[in-house]
Amino acid sequence: MYYIYDCGLLVPTRSVITSGNTLVSAEPSIEGTAQQLELIYSDKELYDKLSKKSLEKFTSSIYDWEVISKTWENLFKEVVV
């Protein structure tokens, strides 16, 4: 199992390759998923921590539709020009 606490994610895997704090590669696992769900359901403190972190992460302006669409638009402009 692998935890990414800073953004509120649990990654259910058999194997993980990281570079510093960055997840580079992970092999998904049904067993890992079941273990992660059991862990979240049984540990209220972990559940609360992950919930708070994921809400902070995914409600940030970086995931705003306007920001994302502008990023893609700029990328296409760079590629086409």
Residue pairs with C-beta under 8 A, 6 or more apart in sequence:
1 10
1 11
1 12
1 13
1 32
1 35
1 36
1 39
2 10
2 11
2 13
2 16
2 23
2 26
3 9
3 10
3 11
4 10
4 11
4 23
5 49
5 50
5 53
6 21
6 53
7 53
7 54
7 57
8 49
8 50
8 51
8 52
8 53
8 54
8 55
8 56
8 57
8 58
9 50
9 54
10 36
10 39
10 40
10 50
11 23
11 26
11 36
12 28
12 29
12 31
12 32
12 33
12 34
12 35
12 36
13 26
13 27
13 28
13 29
13 32
14 27
14 28
14 29
14 31
14 32
15 25
15 26
15 27
16 23
16 25
16 26
16 27
17 23
17 24
17 25
17 26
18 24
39 46
40 46
40 47
40 50
41 47
61 67
